[in-house]
């Protein structure tokens, strides 16, 4: 019997396991495959250092700038060098195994090659998680169960808290890690909003490696072929200017869904259970940033679980504190704001976004407002929205 059983050893699950283990609780951290690289852009804001200061000791090139492009390539650049802390770009296989090791060093028990398939119930109460392993099945009993196994989770729908994801409430993305000569600024990331409802990116990983990809959003998934969009993005003349040679070695490639409508706040907790990370929608709309929000959700769930275990009160009312936590409520508000902006920004094949960047190029006050909206979750003023529409 474990105090807490966590299904999924990504950023949310690992952080949750680490915090619990550091407090002396017995934690089972279940993972389907530690050698699997989650398809992901891998950009992480400086806020990650609050949770993983160890990352500063690794050889990541500091990211101190961003350039964003509208669908018709109006450009908006911003540098925060010497203004605020740097960000990093990570390879998800390396990053996830790094934070798994931290959780294990803290005392969490990692069980690899375990695919969570169902809950164990007794007297109509969930008391554990059942997994498939290469040799058959295995069961892990726990006082509190935490679902952190992403959008493909079999547990989240079986929890009774949420249904399966619908195609028009997610983003569909495809990306690759490539290596070769390039003219990328190693200290800056590039985002390319498309004429369709979606965006692309190029994130440098080191001197020669880079992560490149694109995605479609919400109802755009019904009309745009992701593979075709990816190929068109790679062959776009505006993209190819960064890559002077014709052939690049492809280290890895993958496709994946991400939540696109923010946190599923009605599904965050239930009797003996909390849902965290991608499985609960902790991915920022518009930008698609998920690593930091997932870590925050894992940290918060761990703190709530610690309180519940120490007070011997694991009631639904006690676990409700997870949803009520200020950090979770703040993310829910920020994500709702961004969701409300998606339709507006992509109206008329992205013309509102294009005009926003155009105005930002001629007015410093508007530029600051646009930067604040995209990078710091500050809602745009009514005056700016009216200017864009006129």
N, C-alpha and C positions, 0 to 999 in steps of 0.2 A: 504493500500500500504506500503510495506516494502522497505527499501533501498536495502537489499540483502536477497535473499531466498536461503538457503543451504539445499540440499537434502542429508541427511546422517549425523548422529551424532557420527561417530567414531573419531579416532584421527585427521584426516584431517579436517573434518567438524567442530569439536569442537574447534580446535585451530583457524580456520578461523573465526568462530562466536565470539569467545572471543576477538580477536584482533579488529574486527570491532565494537563490542559493547563497548569496552573500549574507543573507539574514539567517542562514542555517536550516532552511527548509529543504525537504527531499523533493527534487524536481526531476520528472522524466521529460526529456526533450526528444520528441519523435520526428524523424526526418525520412522522407522517401528515398533520397539519394544525395549524399553530400558531394558527389562529383558532377551534379547537374548545375549548369550555369543558367540562371534565370535570364531570359531575354530582357534587356533593360539598357537604357542609355547610360546609367551609372553616374550621373551628375549629383553631387551631394553638397548642400550648402554648408557654410561654416558652423551652423548650429549643431552639426554632428559632433563637434569637438567637446561640447558640454557632456555628452554621453560616452564618447570614446576618445579621451585625450591621447591615448596610445597611438592614434592615427598620425599625430604630428611627427612621430619618430620614423614613420615610413617614408619612402622616397617618392612621394607624390609631388608633381609639379603644382605650384600654387596657381589657382584660377582666380584672376582678379578683374575679369572683364566679360562682357557679353555683347554680341551684336545680334539684333533681331531684324528680320526682313519680312515685309508684308508680301502678299501673294504676287504683287507686281513689282516687288523688290525695292520698295522704299525702305531705307536703312535707318536703324536707330541703334547707336552704340553707347555703352556706359562702362566706365572703369571705376572700380572702388579701391584701387591700389593706394595704400597709405591713408585710406579713409576708414575702412572696416576690415574685418578678418577675411582671409582667403578661403575659397571653396576648393573642392577636389573632384576629380573624375576617377571612378574606380572600375575595375574589372569585377563583375559581380561574383564570379567563382572565387577569386582571390579574397574579395571583401567578406563574403558570407562565411568562408572557412576561417577567416581571421576572427570574426566576432563569435563564431561557434567555439573556437578555442578559448576565448575569454570566458564564455559561459561555462565551459567544462572546467577550466582552471578555478572558477569560483565554486565549483562543487556540483554543477548540474550533471545528470546522467544522460548522455547522448546515445540514442538508439537509431542507428542508420539502417537503411534498406527496410524501413517500415512504412507501408502505405496505410494511412488511417482510412477505414472503410465504414465504421459505425460506432455508435455508443454502446456501452454495456449498461443495462438497466436492471434494477432490482426494486421491487415494490413500486414500479412506475417512477423511479428516481434514477437519474443518470449517475453512475458511480465509476465510470471508466471509459476507456477507448479501446476498440478492437482494431488490430492492424493485420495486413497481409505481409508476410515475410517470404523469402525464397523457399523456405521449407514448409510453409503452411500458414498458420495464424498465431497471433500472440495477443495477450490482453494486459492492459495497464490500468490499475485501479487508482483513483485519486479522490481527494475531498473536493477539489476544484478542478474543472476542466477548461482549458483555454484553446480555442480554435484559432490557429495562426497559419493555416496551410493554403492561403491564397484563394484566387478566384476559382480554381479547379477543385476546391474543397468538397469532399463528399459529406463532411460533417455539418457544415453550415446549413444546407437545406434540410438535413435530418434533425437539426436542433429544434425545428418548428418556429424559429425566430425569423427566418427569411426564406424566400423562394430562390429558384435559380436565376442567374443573370439573364436579362433579355438583351438581344442584339443591339437594340437602340438605346441602351443605357450604359454602354461600355465604349472604350476606345480599342481599336485593333492596330497593333504596331508590329513592325518588322525592322530588324536591325542586324548589323554585322560588325565584327571587329576585323579591321584590315590593317595591313602593314605595308609601308612603302614611302618613298619620297613625297613630301607634300609641302605646301606653303602656308600651313595653318599657324596661327599664333598659338604657341603652346600654353599660353596663360589666359586664353579666352575661349568661350564656348559660342557656338552659333546656332540660332533657332530660325527656321524658315517656315513662316506661316504660309499655307497654301491657298490657292483660289477656291479649292473645295474645303469642306470643314475638316481641317486637320493640319498637321505641321510636320516638319522634318528637322533633323539636328545633325551637327557634326561636333563631337567632343574629343579633343586630343587626349590620349592616355599617356603617351611619353613621346620621345623624339620622333618615332616613326609609326607608332600604333595609333589608331583612332577608331572611335565608335561612330557609325553613321547609320541613320535610320529615318523612318517616317511612319505616320499613323493617320488613321481616319477616326472620326468622332461621331458618336450617337447615330442619328438616322443616315449619316453619310455611309455607314457600314453597309447599308442596303443597296447602294448604287455604285460604289467605287470598289474596284478590285484591288486588294491590298498588294498583291504581287506585282501587278501592273504599275501601281502608284510608286512602289519601291524602285522598280527598274527605271521609271521615268525620272524619279528624283535623282538617282545616281548618274543619269545621262543628261540631266539638265545642264545647259551651258554655264549657268551661274554657279553650279556646284563644281563642275569639272575644272573651273579656273583655279581651284585649290590644289588640283592634282595634275602635275605636269607630265607624268608618264601615263601610258595607256593601260598597263596591266598592274594590278595590285594583288598581293597574296591575301586570300581570305582565310583568316584563322578560324573563324566560327560565324555561324549565322543562325538566327532563330526568329520566331514570331510569337506574339503573346497578346492576351487581352488585358486591359486595365480598367478599373472603375472610372467612370467619366462624370458622375453626378454627385460626387462627394460622399460623405459618410452616411451609411445606412443607419441613422440614429435610432430607429425603432428596433433594431436587431442586435444591439450591442451586448445585452446581458439577459440571463434567464436563470432558472433554478440550477445552481451549481456550475454555471457556464458563463464565460465571456468570449466575445469574438473580437479579434484585433487584426491590425494590418490590412492587407489587400482584401481579405475575406470580408471585412466590414466597410470597405470603401475608403480607406485612408490614403488616397492619392489625390493630389491637388488638380482640380480641373484646369484646363487651358495648358498649363506647363507640363503636367504629367509627373511632377516630382512626387516620389513615394517613399524613398528610404527614410528621410527624416520624420515625416508624419507617422510612418509605421513604427519607428523606434519610440516615438512619444507615446503611441497607443500601448506598446508593450511595457514601457516604464510605468504608465498610469495603471494598467491592469495589475501589474505586480504589486504596486503600492496598495491597491484596494484589496488584493488577495492577502497580503501580509496583515492588514488590519483585520480582515475577516477571520484569518486563522488564529491570530493572537487573542482576539476577543471570543473565539469559538462561536462566531456567528456568521455562517456562510449562507444565510437566507438570501432570497432574491432582493429583499430590501437593502441588505448590506452590499451586495454586488452592484446595486443601482448607482452607487457612488462613482463607479467608473464613468458612466454617462454624464454624471453631474460635475465631474472634475473640471476646474477652470480651463485647463489646457485642452481638454476634449471639446468643451463648449466653444472655445476660441476658434479651434480648427473648423468646427461645424459652421460657425458664422462666416469665416473667411471663404470656405469652399462654396457656401451658398451664394456669396457675392460673385465669385468667379463663374459659377454655373449661370447666373443671371446675365453675365456678359458674353457668354459663348455665342448665343444666337445673334446678338447685336453686332459683335465683331465680325462675324462671317457672313453678314447679310450682303446680298448682291455680289457674290463671288469674292468676298473679303474686302469690298470697297470701303466699309466703315473703318476697318483696321488700317487700310492703306492711307485713308485721310488722316487718321489719328497720328500715324508716323510722319506724314507729310507736315502736319501742323507742328509736331514736336521738333521738326527740323528748322522751323522758322521762329519759334517762340520758346524761350528758355523756361518760362513758367509752366507751359504745357508739357514740355519735355520732362521736367521734374515730376509732374503729375502722372505722366504715362509710365515713367520708370517706377514710381511708387506703387502704381497699380500692379504691374507685372512682377516686380521683385519683392515688394513689401506688403502686399495684400491690402493696400489703402484704396478704398472705392474712389472712382473718378467723380468729379463734381458734375452737377447738372449742367453747368455752363459749358463744360467740355463736351458733354454728350450732345447738347443742342448745336454747338459749333460743327460737330461732325455731321450732323443730319441736315445742315443748311447748305 
